[in-house]
Amino acid sequence: MKDTQVQLEAQFSFFSLHKSRLNCLCQLVLGVIQLRTVNLSSLSVSFGGDAHYLSSFRRIQRFLAEVCFPFDLLSQFVWHHFSGDPDSSEPTVLSLDRTNWKFGKANINILMLSICRNGYALPLMWTVLKNKRGNSSQAERIELMERFLLVIQTDQIIRLVADREFVGQEWLNWLDAHYIHYIIRIRANQWVAHSSRKSQRASSIFRSEQWKRLRKPRWIKGVKVYLGGQKLQTNDYLILISNLPLRAARYYYAQRWGIEVLFGDLKKRGFNFEDTHLTHQHRISRLTAVLALAYVWAILVGEWTVRKNKSIPIKKHGKKARSIFKIGLKKLRKKVLNNSDLQLILHLLSCT
């Protein structure tokens, strides 16, 4: 385990953390992978060395409370591994969404921007909203996207996909002003105006189960947008808006599901994020960074394993027998728990 930790520290050296902080970060990542929990008492027992577990527990507490974590470098690390070929004409798809739960009277609410890839999503950057249960504000979304534009400087084409929460005049105007192509689902009862300003419910435009795309833009919340939609067999509606004609809208919007998969993997299916007793914004944000590193590593190992084995078995209902994340996490846990040689899969984290 000690050799593994030293090798992992070498891979994470680009974070430029103090040696003791880097050591704690690596032990946390390895502990989360081994135990599949973020409970600090459990993680403290997984720490190596001769220190008493109470000392390790206090050490974790100090790390989450005090360390000046380089979130921008983490975002660049994830972007480097998953943003795709910069020379490709295929756009990079980003997904914006929230996950939230309660611990006692505290509301834990995380607004996250992720990179979509092959049916899953990778955490890129996030904001822990201040003890609020409901939707993010337009200002909070804009602040997160401004951070993205400052940290990730790229010429790649970006597509931003989001669900029905993420509308609003100020927000949509900001995306327009910064040349970000968005594809956002809207509610069926959203009012849509023609150029004549005559309004109607969006559901009244898309009554057929066949996909329909409007050639001319309409007005929603004072913003000119293109619309496409259809009535689903569940009697719900899939209605999308965009600041560009919706030629491949459903293809890109379908990738939004990856962030739902991500949230499930961070919670019950993977690291049991809801086990945390933390409620302070900055501590939860640092813990999210630990989970992001563990998740990225598991995905990289899963992709590498599938490339070696060529394919994933398909069940009778047509779905894959295992996810990339589960394949990678299983292999990681087996190697870490058995103190096996991790040199090959540690190299997957390299930024060179």
N, C-alpha and C positions, 0 to 999 in steps of 0.2 A: 504493500500500500504506500509505503514511504517513497519508493521509486516512482510509482504512478503519480503521486502528488508533486514530486520534483519536476517530472516531465510535463505535467499539466501547467505548472507555474511557468515553465519555459514558453509554452504556447500562449499563455495569457500575459506575458511580460509587456506586450504592447499597451496594456492598460496603465502602465507607469505608476502603479500603486506601491506604497512602502512594502518592504518584504513581508512584514508581519500581516499587513492587510491582504496582500496577494495570497499568502499562505491560508488565511482564514477563508477567503473567497473560494479557493480551490477545494478546501475541505468541505465547504458548504455545498458546492456543486456535486462533489463525489457522494456526500451524505444524502442529498436529495435523490440522486440516482439509485443508491443502494436501498434506501428505506421507503422511497416514494411517499414522502410526507414533508411538510414544512414546519411541523411541530418542533419548536426550538429545544425542548427537553429531549426529544428523541434524537435530534441532530447532534446535540452535545455529546451523546454517548458514542456516536460514530467517529468523533474526532480522535486522531491518533496521538501518540506521545504519552508521556507519563502524567500529564496534568489531570487533576480530579475533574469529574464531569461537571461539577458546579463551576469550576474555573472556566471550562470550555463554554458553558452556558452564558456566563457573564461576558466572555469574549465575543460570542455571537451577538449578544445584545448591544455591546459597544460598536461592533461593526455596523449593524443595522441603524444605530442611532447617530453615529458620528462620522463615518467614512464619507469623504467627498468622492462619490462614485463617478467615473467618467462615462456618463450615459451616451454622450455624443460618439465616443470611440466604440461603444457597444453597437450603436446604430450603424456606424460605418463598417463594423465587422460583419453584421448580418447582411448589409447591402452588398458587400464584397462577395459573399458566398451565394447569394440567392437572387440577385437582381437580373441575372441573365446576361446574354452576350451584348455588350454595348454597340456592336456593329450590326446587330440584328434589327430588322424592321418591326419585329414583334414587340409590342409595348409591354412595359412592366405594369402589372396590375396591383394596385394598393387597395386594401379594404379598411374601412373605418367602422368601428363598432364599440359597444360597451359590454362589460360583464359586471354584475353586482350581486352582493349578498349581504346579510346582516350578521353581526356578532354582538349579541346583547342588544343594546340600544344604538350601536354604531352602524352606520351604513358604509360598506366598503364598495366603492364604485370606480371602476377603472375604464377610462376612455383610451382605446388602443388603435394604433395604426400598424398594419401588418403588410407583408409582401405575400401575395398569393402565388402558389406554385404546385402544379400537379395534384390539385384536390385538397391541399392543406395550406396553411399560412404560417409565416414566421414573424414573431413579435419584433417590430422595428423601433417604435418609440411609443410612449404612453404618458398619460396624466392621471394621477389619482385625484379624483374630484373630492372636494372638501365636504365630508359628511352629508352628502345629499343622496336621495334615493332615486330621483327621477332623471329625466333626460339631461344631456349636456347642453350648455348654452352655445349660441353661435360664437361668442367670444372665446370660449374654451376650445372649440374646434379650430378656429382661426389661429389661436396661439400655438396649438399643436402642429398645424400645417406650416406655420412660419418657422418653427424649429426645424421641421423636415427640410425646408428649402435652404436654411442656413447650414445645416449639417451635411446634407447629401446634395452635392453639386454635380449634376449630371446632364448630359444632352439626350438621354434616353426619353422616349415617349412614355408618358405616364397616363394610366387610366385609373381613376378613383371610383370605387364602387361602394355603395352604402345602402342601408335599409331605410324604412319610412321615417325614422326619427330625424334624419339628417337633411332637413329642408329649412328654408328661411331666407328672406331677401338679402340680408347682409352677408350671410354665408355663401349663397350662390353667386352673388356679385363679386365676392372676394375670389372665388375659384375662377370666375371669368377673367378677372383682372390679372390673375397670375398664370393664365393659359393652361390651367389644369382641366383636362377633359374628364368630366364626371358622368357617371351613369347611376342614378339614384331612384329607388322605388318610392312611389308616393301612395297615399291612402286612396281608396276608391271614392271616398266622399270629398276629395280635394276639389276646390273650385278651379276651373280652367276657363280662361277668357280668350275669345277670338280678337283679332285686330280691332273689331268694332266694339270691343269691350263687353260684348254679350257673353255672360258666363253660364257654365253648366257643370254638373258633377262629372268627374273623370270617368266614373263607371258608365255613364250614359253614352260615352263615345265608344267604349270597348265592350260591347255586349256579346260578341261572338267568341267562341273558343278558338278561333283561328287568329294567329298573330296579325296585328294590324299596325302599320307604321304611318304616321301622318307626315305628309311631305312638307307642309308649311308649319312654321313654329307657332306656338300659342304662348299665352301669358299666365304665369303662376306666381302669386305673391309679388307681382310687379316685375318679374324677371322673364325674359323671352327664352323659351326652351322648346326643344323638339320632344314629341311624345310617341310612345309605342306601347301597345298593351294587348291583353286578351283576358277573357273570362276563363277561370280554371274550373276543372271538374268538381272541385270542392266548393264551388259557388263563391270563392274568393276571386280577387283580381290581381294579375301581375301587370302593373302599369309603371313604366320607366320614363324618366325625363333625362335629358342630356343637353349640353350646350353645343353638340354637333349632331348631324343626322344619325339616326339609330340603326346603322347598317348591320352591325354585329353585336347589338346591345345584349341580347340574351346570352350569348357566348361569354361575354365579359362579366355580366352580372352573375352568372352561375358560379363564377369563381369566388364570389363573396362567401359562399358556404364554408370555405376554408377557415375563416376566422371563427366560425361556430365550432368547427372541429378542434381548432387550437384551444378555445376556452374549455372544451370538454376534456382535452388531454392535460391541460394544466390543473384541472379539478379532479373529478372522480376517476377518469380513465388513466390518469398518469400520476401527478404529483400531489393530489389532494390539497390544493391551494386553500380551500375553505377550512382546513385544519388550523390555520394561523389564528393566534389570539391578538395579533397586532391590529391596532386601529389608527395609529399615527400615519399621516399621508406619506411622509418621506421614508419611513421605515418600510411601509408596504411597497413603495416604489423601488427601494433597494432589494427587497426580497423578490420582486418581480424580475429584476435584473439577474438574480441568481437562477431563477426558473428559466428565464430566456436562454441563458448559456447552456443549461442542462438540456433544454428542449432542442436547441439548434444542434448540439452534439448528437443527440439521439436521432434526429432527422438525417444528419450527414452519415451516421453509421448505418441507418436503415437504407438510404439510397445506395451506399457502397455495397451493402450485403445483397441487395436486389440485383445490382449490376453484376455481381459475381455469380449469383444463382439464376440469373436471366429473367425470372418471372415470379409472380405471386400466385398461388393457387386461387381459382375462382370457384365459389360455392354455387349450388344449384340455382339460387335466386339471382345470380349474376353479379353479386358483389364480391370484392376481394376478401379472402379468408382472414387476412391480417393487414393492418395499416402499416405504412412506412415507419410511423412513430413507434408502434408496438414492436416491430421487428428490431429497430435500432435500440430501443430501451432494453429489450430482453437480452440482446447481445452485450450491451454495455454492462448491465447488472451482473450477468454471468461472469464476465471478465474481471470486473471490479471486486465482486464478492470472492472470487477464487484467486485473486491476486495474480491474474494471468498477464502475459506480456501485452501491453496496450500501445506499443510503438506505432503500429500501422494505423489504428483508429485515432490515435492522438494526432498523427500527421494530417488527418482530415480537417483539423481546426486551423491549420496553417494559413496565413494570409499571403504567403509568397507564391 
